[in-house]
Amino acid sequence: MDFNTFYLAKDIQGAGATAYYGYATPGTPTSNPNWVIRQETTTGTVTTYKWSNNNLIGYECIWDNRQYYFQTPSAPSLTYSVGGMINVSWTGVTGVSRYNVLVNGGNYSSSGVIGTYNYNGDNLINTTYYNIGNITHGTTYSVQVTATNQAGSSVSTVNIYVP
């Protein structure tokens, strides 16, 4: 796909100061997370270009939420339950390209491996839950969820005591 000449969606806001260009497979619904979005902002004679997710090949965005990919996302609101494992969930934040989950600062893993414990490398794409197995009773777990996009990130932390 030639990103310089082909796009499926265009949105100009204001007096031409900001324009959004969306790239996806033809026929992709604007509500599906299969878009790459470019923002062009013109101030005077200078135009700056930004890509959603900081790259032009990550088809993970929703065209209908295009403005949010260029603003720092809100911190996710965390909830949890404890049973045989800890189940942490959060409300999806608009414009997030990924979530990063750290348990006890990254020093916990149910497999015994020290380091960041999450799915898909550092990325939890289109996921709003996380399960922690192999828990120890009488222990407090600190769970940190970071909502990230190319504009920045916001963090929520919850401390969970397992009786």
C-alpha positions in Angstrom: 0.0 0.0 0.0 1.4 3.4 -0.9 0.7 5.6 2.2 1.5 8.8 0.3 -1.3 8.5 -2.2 -3.9 6.0 -0.9 -6.2 6.4 2.0 -9.7 5.2 2.8 -10.8 7.9 5.2 -10.0 11.6 5.7 -11.2 14.0 8.3 -10.2 17.7 8.4 -11.0 19.5 11.7 -11.0 23.3 12.2 -9.7 25.6 9.5 -7.5 22.9 8.0 -5.2 22.9 11.1 -5.5 19.2 11.8 -6.3 16.4 9.3 -6.6 12.7 9.9 -5.9 10.0 7.3 -7.0 6.4 7.8 -5.5 3.4 6.1 -7.1 0.0 6.1 -8.1 -2.9 3.9 -11.0 -1.7 1.6 -14.3 -2.5 3.2 -13.0 -2.4 6.8 -15.7 -0.9 9.1 -14.6 2.3 10.8 -15.4 0.7 14.2 -13.0 -2.2 13.8 -9.4 -2.1 15.3 -7.8 -2.6 11.9 -6.7 0.9 11.0 -3.5 2.9 10.8 -4.1 6.6 11.3 -1.9 9.6 10.4 -2.5 13.0 12.0 -1.2 16.1 10.2 -1.2 19.3 12.1 -0.4 22.7 10.5 0.8 25.7 12.4 1.6 28.6 10.2 3.7 27.1 7.4 4.9 24.1 9.4 3.1 20.8 9.1 3.9 17.9 11.5 3.0 14.3 11.0 2.3 11.7 13.6 1.2 8.0 13.2 -1.1 6.2 15.6 1.0 3.8 17.7 4.1 5.5 16.4 4.3 3.4 13.3 2.7 3.1 10.0 2.3 -0.6 9.9 0.5 -1.4 13.1 -3.1 -1.9 12.0 -4.6 -1.8 15.6 -6.6 1.5 15.7 -10.3 2.3 15.3 -11.0 5.1 12.8 -14.0 6.3 14.8 -11.7 7.0 17.8 -8.9 8.8 15.7 -8.5 11.9 17.9 -7.8 9.8 21.0 -4.7 8.2 19.6 -2.9 11.5 19.7 -3.8 12.4 23.3 -2.4 10.8 26.5 -5.0 8.1 27.5 -6.8 8.1 30.8 -5.7 5.7 33.5 -7.7 2.5 33.5 -10.1 1.9 36.4 -9.1 -1.4 38.0 -11.3 -4.0 39.7 -10.3 -7.5 40.9 -11.5 -10.7 42.5 -9.6 -13.3 44.4 -10.3 -17.1 44.3 -8.0 -19.8 43.2 -6.2 -16.9 41.3 -6.4 -13.2 41.1 -8.5 -11.8 38.3 -7.8 -8.2 37.5 -10.0 -6.3 35.0 -10.4 -2.8 33.8 -12.7 -0.7 31.6 -11.2 -0.2 28.2 -9.7 3.3 27.6 -10.4 4.9 24.2 -7.4 5.5 22.1 -5.1 3.0 23.9 -2.7 1.0 21.7 -1.7 -1.4 24.4 -1.8 -2.1 28.1 1.3 -3.1 30.1 0.7 -5.2 33.3 3.3 -5.4 36.1 2.9 -7.6 39.1 5.0 -6.7 42.1 7.1 -4.3 40.0 7.7 -7.0 37.4 9.3 -9.4 39.9 6.6 -12.0 39.9 5.7 -14.7 37.5 3.7 -17.9 38.1 6.3 -19.7 36.1 9.1 -18.5 38.4 10.6 -16.2 35.8 11.7 -12.8 37.1 10.7 -9.9 34.9 7.7 -8.2 33.3 4.8 -10.7 33.5 2.4 -10.1 30.7 1.1 -11.3 27.4 2.4 -10.6 23.9 5.7 -9.1 25.1 4.9 -5.7 26.6 1.6 -5.5 24.7 -1.9 -6.5 25.8 -3.8 -5.4 22.7 -7.6 -5.3 22.8 -7.5 -7.0 26.3 -9.1 -5.7 29.4 -8.3 -8.4 31.9 -5.3 -10.2 33.5 -5.2 -13.4 35.6 -2.5 -14.2 38.1 -2.2 -17.8 39.0 0.0 -19.7 41.5 -0.8 -17.2 44.2 0.4 -17.5 47.8 -2.1 -16.9 50.7 -1.1 -14.3 53.2 0.6 -12.3 50.4 -0.1 -8.8 49.0 0.3 -8.4 45.3 0.8 -5.0 43.7 -0.7 -4.9 40.2 0.0 -2.0 37.9 -1.8 -1.5 34.6 -0.4 1.2 32.2 -2.6 2.4 29.3 -0.3 3.6 26.5 -0.4 5.1 23.1 2.0 7.2 21.0 1.1 10.4 23.0 1.9 9.0 26.4 0.7 6.7 29.2 -1.3 6.7 32.4 -1.0 4.2 35.2 -3.3 2.6 37.8 -2.2 0.5 40.7 -4.1 -1.8 43.1 -2.7 -3.7 46.1 -4.5 -7.0 46.5 -4.2 -9.0 49.7 -4.8 -12.8 49.4 -6.1 -14.0 52.7 
